[in-house]
């Protein structure tokens, strides 16, 4: 009887740990959806010397956890890793991460 109760407790503990891990993973994924198109409001500032808009800065801050992923993408690398992009990030108060 004692052994079956121990197995039951271990099983319940494993289930609780699994549910906590799954729920935290979903929260993390829900917080940021990496989509480079979200940075479209920043295109004018990145492509020229224009100052970034408030919308651009907001989107840049939202997407900042994704920037290293974008830098690794050959199609986005030159744009995201450009001196102007880093200048826009600094202007918005969202320093470019070290990847």
C-alpha positions as CSV (number, residue, x, y, z in Angstrom):
1,X,0.0,0.0,0.0
2,X,2.8,2.4,0.9
3,X,4.6,1.8,-2.4
4,X,1.5,2.5,-4.5
5,X,0.9,5.7,-2.6
6,X,4.5,6.8,-3.3
7,X,4.1,6.0,-7.0
8,X,0.9,8.0,-7.0
9,X,2.5,11.0,-5.4
10,X,5.4,10.9,-7.8
11,X,3.0,10.7,-10.7
12,X,1.0,13.7,-9.4
13,X,4.2,15.7,-8.9
14,X,5.3,14.9,-12.4
15,X,2.0,16.0,-13.8
16,X,2.1,19.3,-11.9
17,X,5.6,20.0,-13.1
18,X,4.6,19.2,-16.7
19,X,1.6,21.6,-16.5
20,X,3.7,24.4,-15.0
21,X,6.3,24.1,-17.7
22,X,3.7,23.9,-20.5
23,X,1.8,26.9,-19.2
24,X,5.0,29.0,-18.9
25,X,6.0,28.1,-22.4
26,X,2.7,29.2,-23.7
27,X,2.8,32.5,-21.9
28,X,6.3,33.1,-23.3
29,X,5.2,32.4,-26.8
30,X,2.1,34.5,-26.4
31,X,4.2,37.5,-25.2
32,X,6.1,37.9,-28.5
33,X,5.3,36.7,-31.9
34,X,8.4,37.1,-34.1
35,X,7.3,38.7,-37.3
36,X,9.7,41.0,-39.2
37,X,6.8,42.7,-40.9
38,X,6.0,44.2,-37.5
39,X,9.0,46.4,-38.1
40,X,7.5,48.0,-41.2
41,X,6.9,51.3,-39.4
42,X,10.6,51.6,-39.0
43,X,11.5,51.1,-42.7
44,X,11.7,54.9,-43.4
45,X,14.0,55.5,-40.5
46,X,16.2,52.6,-41.2
47,X,16.5,53.3,-45.0
48,X,17.2,57.0,-44.5
49,X,18.3,59.4,-41.7
50,X,14.7,60.1,-40.7
51,X,13.9,60.0,-37.0
52,X,11.9,56.9,-35.9
53,X,8.2,57.5,-35.1
54,X,6.6,56.5,-31.8
55,X,4.9,53.6,-33.6
56,X,8.3,52.4,-34.9
57,X,9.8,52.6,-31.4
58,X,6.9,50.6,-29.9
59,X,7.2,47.9,-32.5
60,X,10.9,47.8,-32.2
61,X,10.6,47.3,-28.4
62,X,8.0,44.5,-29.0
63,X,10.2,42.7,-31.5
64,X,13.6,43.2,-29.6
65,X,13.6,39.6,-28.4
66,X,13.5,38.5,-32.0
67,X,16.3,40.7,-33.4
68,X,19.0,38.1,-33.1
69,X,16.8,35.7,-35.0
70,X,16.4,38.3,-37.7
71,X,20.1,38.9,-37.9
72,X,20.7,35.1,-38.5
73,X,18.2,35.2,-41.5
74,X,20.2,36.0,-44.6
75,X,17.3,37.8,-46.2
76,X,17.0,40.2,-43.2
77,X,20.6,40.4,-42.0
78,X,21.8,43.4,-43.9
79,X,18.8,45.5,-43.1
80,X,18.5,44.6,-39.4
81,X,22.2,44.6,-38.7
82,X,22.8,47.9,-40.5
83,X,24.3,51.0,-38.8
84,X,21.0,52.9,-39.4
85,X,19.0,50.1,-37.7
86,X,21.3,50.2,-34.7
87,X,20.9,54.0,-34.6
88,X,17.1,53.7,-34.7
89,X,17.3,51.2,-31.9
90,X,19.4,53.5,-29.8
91,X,17.1,56.5,-30.5
92,X,14.1,54.4,-29.4
93,X,15.9,53.4,-26.2
94,X,15.9,49.8,-27.2
95,X,19.6,48.9,-27.4
96,X,20.5,46.3,-30.0
97,X,21.2,42.9,-28.4
98,X,24.5,41.2,-28.6
99,X,23.9,38.1,-30.6
